[in-house]
């Protein structure tokens, strides 16, 4: 089987490593946080102290770090993954970033004989655990074909969306739309309260109506008051990236931009532009479940959580 390395064994990277292990792979993992290292070692995962040691023998290297600065740090330069990867290997880049960043990484990778897949993702840790993560892959078809079996251990579907950079473009448009929809769902809860409906009741009922959506399911899981603590850390940077990309391309965000500028989104989803405290987020009502569960499952889960 292919040798696989995972850089970033946190919220998303760790369940990926677990699914790869369950599929028969023996991934080598690396992350910055000592507690992440301890948890990975306690679970029996192979751990490497440096990025070079992590990727040296890998056929596939997954990067699952938080943001662009970390991504550049772990991939580029003398101490980055590319410099230590063997020719013919593939970097599978899962971190959400500006498309220009992954394009720069792919250009640098050519000098090392390494292919890059711009493998943007949509889903939660529970989607990974269920093997249902969505992957939008930009990059060479031959590289995607070589990586499909490993990706398939934690992702379905895995969709080819064009060249490097397009994975991130699809992801950022998707996330802007999701944030807007979550903001509208939070507004729906406010309106429902105004006409005498309980949040738990209306969110559970709407799961079976024409207004149902994955965004509504997320609000049902988390609770309207807990949306900002849970999502702002991950969504602020994505919305900022969408705005920057649109500005560079001179694209008017139109009605979507109006919703993103609304108080419902600014305060109810993006926490006023302030990343939520992680401890507060950990204490909020629930971790969102798989976004691909059936409506009947979402209804049952929403009722259980919101009435707890």
C-alpha positions in Angstrom: 0.0 0.0 0.0 1.0 3.6 -0.4 3.0 5.3 2.4 1.0 8.3 3.7 2.0 11.2 5.9 -0.5 13.6 7.6 0.7 17.0 8.7 -1.9 18.4 11.1 -3.5 15.7 13.3 -6.1 18.0 14.9 -9.9 18.4 14.5 -10.0 17.2 10.9 -6.6 15.6 10.4 -6.9 13.1 13.3 -10.1 11.5 12.0 -8.5 11.3 8.6 -5.6 9.4 10.0 -7.9 7.1 11.9 -9.9 6.3 8.8 -6.7 5.7 6.8 -5.5 3.3 9.6 -8.8 1.5 9.5 -8.4 1.0 5.7 -5.1 -0.7 6.2 -2.7 2.3 5.7 0.0 3.1 8.3 0.1 6.9 8.2 2.9 8.9 9.9 1.5 12.0 11.6 2.9 15.3 12.7 1.4 18.3 14.5 2.6 21.3 16.5 0.6 20.9 19.7 2.0 18.6 22.4 -1.5 17.5 23.4 -2.2 16.5 19.8 1.0 14.4 19.7 0.1 12.7 23.0 -3.4 11.8 21.8 -2.1 10.4 18.5 0.6 8.3 20.2 -1.9 7.1 22.8 -4.1 5.9 19.9 -1.2 4.0 18.4 -0.6 6.3 15.5 3.0 6.6 14.2 4.4 10.0 15.1 7.4 11.9 13.6 9.1 14.8 15.4 9.9 16.8 12.3 8.2 17.5 9.0 11.1 16.1 7.0 10.9 12.8 9.0 7.1 12.7 8.5 7.2 13.0 4.7 10.5 11.5 3.7 9.2 8.1 2.6 5.6 9.1 1.8 3.9 8.6 -1.5 1.0 10.9 -0.4 1.3 13.8 2.0 -1.8 15.4 3.5 -1.7 18.9 4.8 -4.6 19.6 7.3 -3.5 22.7 9.1 -5.6 25.7 10.2 -4.7 28.6 7.9 -2.5 30.0 5.1 0.4 31.0 7.3 0.7 27.5 8.8 0.3 26.0 5.3 3.1 28.0 3.9 5.3 27.2 6.9 4.8 23.4 6.6 5.2 23.2 2.9 7.7 25.8 1.6 11.3 26.6 2.4 14.2 24.4 3.4 12.3 23.0 6.4 9.0 22.5 4.5 7.5 19.3 3.2 8.3 19.9 -0.4 12.0 20.0 0.2 11.9 16.6 1.9 9.4 14.8 -0.3 10.6 12.3 -2.9 10.1 12.9 -6.6 6.9 11.4 -7.9 5.0 11.9 -4.6 1.8 13.8 -4.2 0.9 16.7 -1.8 -2.8 16.6 -1.0 -3.6 20.0 0.3 -6.8 20.1 2.4 -6.4 23.4 4.2 -8.8 26.2 3.2 -6.8 29.1 1.7 -6.7 31.7 -1.0 -6.4 29.9 -4.3 -3.2 32.0 -5.0 -1.5 30.2 -2.1 -2.1 26.7 -3.3 -1.1 27.8 -6.8 2.2 29.1 -5.4 2.8 25.8 -3.6 2.1 23.9 -6.8 4.5 26.0 -8.7 7.2 25.4 -6.1 6.4 21.7 -6.1 7.4 21.4 -9.7 11.0 22.1 -8.8 11.0 19.0 -6.6 9.1 16.7 -9.0 6.1 16.7 -6.7 2.4 16.9 -7.9 -0.1 18.9 -5.9 -3.8 18.3 -5.4 -5.8 21.3 -4.3 -8.2 19.0 -2.4 -10.7 21.4 -0.7 -13.1 19.7 1.7 -16.7 20.2 2.9 -17.9 18.4 6.0 -17.3 17.9 9.7 -15.2 15.4 11.7 -18.2 13.2 11.9 -18.5 13.2 8.1 -14.9 12.0 8.0 -15.6 9.3 10.5 -18.5 8.2 8.3 -16.4 8.2 5.2 -18.7 11.0 3.8 -16.4 14.0 3.5 -16.8 15.9 0.2 -13.5 16.6 -1.6 -13.3 19.1 -4.5 -10.0 18.3 -6.2 -8.1 20.6 -8.5 -5.0 19.3 -10.1 -3.6 16.7 -12.5 -6.1 13.8 -13.2 -3.2 11.3 -13.0 -2.4 12.5 -9.5 -6.0 12.3 -8.5 -6.3 8.8 -9.8 -3.3 7.8 -7.8 -4.7 9.2 -4.6 -8.4 8.1 -5.0 -8.1 4.9 -3.0 -6.6 6.7 0.0 -9.0 9.7 -0.3 -11.9 7.2 -0.5 -11.1 5.9 3.0 -12.6 9.1 4.4 -14.3 11.0 1.5 -17.2 10.4 -0.8 -17.7 12.0 -3.2 -14.2 13.0 -4.5 -14.9 15.4 -7.4 -12.5 16.7 -10.0 -13.1 20.4 -10.5 -10.3 21.5 -12.8 -6.8 22.8 -12.3 -5.0 23.7 -9.0 -6.8 26.6 -7.4 -10.3 25.6 -8.5 -10.8 23.3 -5.4 -10.3 26.4 -3.2 -12.5 28.5 -5.4 -15.4 26.0 -5.2 -14.9 25.7 -1.4 -14.9 29.5 -0.8 -18.0 30.0 -2.8 -19.6 27.1 -1.0 -18.6 28.5 2.4 -19.9 32.0 1.6 -23.2 30.5 0.7 -23.3 28.3 3.8 -22.5 31.3 6.1 -25.3 33.3 4.5 -27.7 30.4 4.9 -26.8 29.9 8.5 -27.4 33.6 9.1 -30.8 33.3 7.5 -31.6 30.3 9.7 -30.6 32.2 12.8 -32.9 35.0 11.7 -35.7 32.5 11.2 -35.3 31.4 14.8 -35.6 35.0 15.9 -38.8 35.5 13.8 -40.2 32.2 15.1 -39.7 33.3 18.7 -41.5 36.5 17.9 -44.6 34.6 16.9 -44.5 32.3 19.9 -42.6 29.3 18.6 -39.9 27.5 20.6 -36.5 27.2 18.9 -36.3 23.4 19.4 -39.8 22.9 18.0 -39.5 25.1 14.9 -36.0 23.8 14.0 -37.1 20.2 14.3 -40.2 20.8 12.3 -38.4 22.7 9.5 -36.1 19.8 8.8 -39.1 18.2 7.0 -40.2 21.4 5.1 -39.1 23.0 1.9 -36.9 25.3 3.9 -34.7 22.5 5.1 -31.0 22.8 4.4 -27.6 21.7 5.8 -27.2 25.1 7.3 -30.5 24.8 9.1 -29.4 21.4 10.4 -26.2 22.9 11.7 -28.2 25.5 13.6 -30.5 22.8 15.0 -27.5 20.8 16.2 -25.7 23.7 17.7 -28.5 26.0 18.8 -28.9 29.6 17.5 -27.1 31.2 20.4 -24.1 28.9 20.0 -23.6 29.3 16.3 -21.0 32.2 16.6 -18.9 30.4 19.3 -18.8 27.3 17.2 -18.4 28.6 13.6 -16.8 32.0 13.8 -13.2 30.8 14.1 -13.5 28.8 10.9 -15.8 31.0 8.9 -14.3 34.5 9.4 -11.2 33.7 7.4 -13.3 32.0 4.6 -15.6 35.0 4.2 -12.6 37.4 4.2 -11.0 35.2 1.5 -14.1 35.3 -0.7 -14.2 39.1 -0.4 -10.6 39.4 -1.4 -10.9 37.0 -4.3 -14.0 38.8 -5.6 -12.3 42.2 -5.3 -9.3 41.0 -7.3 -11.6 39.5 -10.0 -13.8 42.7 -9.9 -16.8 40.5 -9.2 -19.8 42.0 -7.4 -21.0 39.7 -4.6 -24.5 41.1 -5.1 -27.3 39.8 -2.9 -24.9 37.2 -1.3 -22.7 40.1 -0.3 -25.7 41.9 1.2 -26.5 38.9 3.4 -22.9 38.5 4.5 -22.9 42.2 5.5 -26.2 41.8 7.5 -26.3 41.9 11.3 -27.6 38.4 11.3 -24.4 37.1 9.8 -21.9 39.6 11.3 -23.1 39.1 14.8 -25.0 35.8 14.8 -22.4 33.8 12.7 -19.1 35.7 12.5 -19.2 36.9 16.2 -18.6 40.5 15.2 -15.5 39.6 13.3 -13.8 38.3 16.5 -12.7 34.6 16.5 -14.5 32.8 19.3 -12.6 31.6 22.4 -11.9 27.9 21.8 -12.8 27.0 25.4 -16.1 28.7 25.0 -16.7 26.8 21.7 -15.9 23.5 23.4 -18.6 24.3 26.1 -21.3 25.1 23.5 -24.2 22.7 23.2 -23.0 20.3 20.5 -20.5 19.4 17.9 -22.3 19.4 14.5 -22.9 15.9 13.3 -22.5 14.6 9.8 -24.0 17.2 7.3 -25.2 14.3 5.1 -27.5 12.5 7.5 -31.1 11.8 6.4 -33.9 14.2 7.4 -35.3 11.7 9.9 -31.9 11.5 11.6 -31.5 15.2 11.7 -35.0 15.6 13.3 -34.3 13.0 16.0 -30.8 14.5 16.8 -32.2 18.1 16.8 -34.9 17.1 19.2 -32.6 15.2 21.5 -30.0 18.1 21.7 -32.3 21.1 21.8 -34.5 19.5 24.5 -31.7 18.3 26.6 
